[in-house]
Amino acid sequence: MKVLIIEDESRIAKRVERLTRDILGSNLNSLTVINTLQDGLSFIETNTLDVVLLDLNLNGEDGFDLLARTVSGAFHTIVVSANTNQALRAFEYGVLDFVPKPFNRDRLEQAFNRIVSEHKEKSHEVKYLSVKKRHTIQLVPIEDVIYIKGAGAYSELIIQDGIKELHDKSLEKLEQLLSPQFIRIHKSYLVKMSEVKEVKVSSGSKYLAVLKNGESIPIGRTKYKELREKWI
């Protein structure tokens, strides 16, 4: 795992670093500590990462400025901040977890465990998925997303009116972030349950989810029973 810590208070940064090394052990490939927003942005733009641990107040600069520009990236973001009044906003923008200061080892470990857990956070819902558009970031409302198709290390968002947008996170990472309204019905598809019109079996014992927009997408054999029970 490749980890970046962005924290301006040296004492806290050292504690987060020490606990991260202790929690991840041999699973840690690299760890970098940066104390300014601009240096953090520069590092993110030039390095491959798995996790960013982000403080929201960086020498008076707003960590949301970095979050808005980077949350569309392939990595997960865990906010570590005393600004608990900003937790809901952070979740809406797609962070994996919000660890309030002061924190202990168990709470930080819980955040790391979410990266490999299949459990979905039910108390907070992502409201937007951010996608890169040329040199800007566009926020796509979750309510407009019909389904998501895996595209290798990326994902393709299928939105209302036939619009498609490429997202830098993999299908697996998006599945961890999204609420239970999105169901993994196939190794390559996440679908919003409210968009499913019918579940049917076609010739050759192939299972299909027929959507309200008229599209049909495949259902994995192991997912058919689970989907049909939830849909009914």
N, C-alpha and C positions, 0 to 999 in steps of 0.2 A: 504494500500500500504506500502511495506517495502522498505525503501530507504537507500542507502549508498552513502555518499559524500567522494570522495578522492581528497583532496586539501591541499597543503602544506602551503599556505599563510593564516595565522590565520584570518586576517581581512576579506578576501574573503570567507573563509570557513564559518565564522559566518554569513555573509550576505546571502550566498546561503542557509544555514540552516534556517535562519529567513524567507526568501522568500518562501522556500519550505513548511514550516509549515503554512505560511499564505495562500498559494495557495491551498494546499491539505486539510487543515482543518481536519474535522472528518474522511476524507478518508485516513489519515496517521496513520498507525499502529505502525511503528517504524522508527527511523531515527538515523543513526550512522555516525559520522564524523571521518575520518582517514587521517593522513597526510603523510604516506609513501607508496611506491609501494608494498613492501613486506608485510606490515601489511594489505594492501588492498587485496592482493592475499589470504592471510591466512583467512581473514574474509569471502571472497567470497566462499572459499572452504568448509567452515564449517557452512554457514548460507543460508537460503532461502531468495531470494530477488526478488523484482519486477523491481527496477530501480537502476542503478548506475550512479551517476554524476561524471565524471572523468576529471581531469585536465591532460594535456599532458606533463607538465614539473613539475616533483615532486622532488624537492631538487636536480636537475641535472639529475635525472633518467627519462627515456623516457616512458611516459604513454602508448605508442604503445606496449611496452613489455608486459604490463598488458592486453591491449586490444586484442592482438593476442592470448593470452592464455585464455581469458574469454568470448570473443564475441560469442562463441558457446554455452554459457550458456542459461538457460531458461529466464533470465531477459533481459530487454532493457537497452541499454547504451546511455546516453546523454553526449557528450563531452562538457565541458565548458572551453574554452581556448582562449588565445590571439594569438595562432599560427594558424591564419586563412589560411595560405598557406598549412596547413595539412588537411583542411576540406575535400577536395575531396578524399584523401587517407582514411580518417576515414569513410566516407560514403561507399567507396568501400568495406571496411571490415565489414560493417553491423551495424553501429551505427544508432540509430533512428533519432538523430538530433545533430547539432553542433551549440552551442550557443557561439558566439564570445564575448570575453571581450573587453571593458566594456559592461555590459548588464543591462537591466532594468527588472522590474517585469513582464511587458507584454511579453517580449521575452522569459523569463523562463517559464511563464505560457503557452505560445504557444507550447513550447517543451513538457510539461506535457500533454497538450491537445491531442497531436499526439498519445499518448498511447491509448486513447479511441476513436480516430477518425477513420472513415472508409476511409478518404481521403488518397491517396497515394502521396508521394513526387515525383514529376515528374522531378525536376531539377537535381537530383542526382540518380544514379543507383548503387545498390549493384552489385559488380562484382564477389564476392566470398561468399560462405557459408562455415563456418568452422565447422568441425565435430571432435569429440574426437576419437582418435585412440590409444588405450592402454594409454600410458603416453605422447602422443604427440597430436598436433593439425594439421589436414590436411585441406588445403584450396581446396574447390571444386568450380571450375569455374561455374558461373551461366549459361554460354553458353552450358555447358554439361548436365544441368538438364532438363529432359523431363517433368516430373510432380512431384508433392509432395502429399503424402498421409498422412492424419492425423492418429496418433497412440496414442490416449489418450493425455497425457501431452507432448508427443513428436511428431516428424514428420519423415516420411520416404522419403528420397530423391531418386527418380528413375532416374538414370543417363544413359548416352549412354552405349551401350554394355551390358545392363541388370544389371549393378552394382547398389546395393542399400546401402544407408548409413543412419544411424539413427542420427537425429539432436535433440538437447535438447530443442529447442524452439517449442512451439505449432504451429499448422497450423494458428491460429489466429494471433500470433505474427509475423510469417513469411509473412503473407498476408500484414501486415502493412509495412514491410520493402521492399518487392519486387516491382519492377516497374509494370506498367499496362500491360506489355507483359504476366504476369501471371494472369489468371482469376480464380476466385472461381466458379467452375461449379457445386459444390456439397458440402454438409456440411463436407465431408471428403477428398475433392480433390481440389488442385490448379494445373492448367495445363498451359503450355506455348503455347500461341496461334499459334505460328509458327509450332508447332508439330502436330496440328490438321489437319487430312487429310479429314475427313468427319463428318458431324453431321447427325445422322439418328434416326428413330423411329423403335424400334423392337417390337416383339409381346408383347401384354399386355400393349401397350402404354408406353413402357419404352424408355427413351431417352439415347443415347450413343454418346460419342465422340470417333471416330475411329482415332487412332494416326498413324503416319508415320511408326512407328516400328511394327505395326500390332496389338497392344493392343487396347482394348476397355474399356473405363472407364465410369461410370454412370454420367448422368447429372440430377441435381435436377429439378423437374417440374417448379419451380419458376425461374430457371436459363436458361431454354431451349431457350426461345425467345431472351433473351439478348445475349446468346452465338451465336445463329444462325445469328443474325443481325451483330455481330462483325466479325464472321467468313466469312460471305458472303461479 
